[in-house]
Amino acid sequence: MKRWPRTIPYDLKCKLENLRENRSAPSLQDDWSAIFEWLTKHDVQPPEHPLPTEPELRGPVGHS
């Protein structure tokens, strides 16, 4: 188990920069997916204090 990083690790920074090279700008969800994937891959556990969160969205998301 590794500790929560205090800065953006180099390999994660590269992944996020690669997302920005796509034709369309990445969404916050794209960023979170890359971060979550990195945390899972490196078996990083969250800090012991609760992380700030926003309420989950309910219902359909996107255009009607």
Secondary structure, 3 states (H helix, E strand, C coil): CECCCCCCCHHHHHHHHHHHCCCCCCCHHHHHHHHHHHHHHCCECCCCCCCCCCCCCCCCCCCC
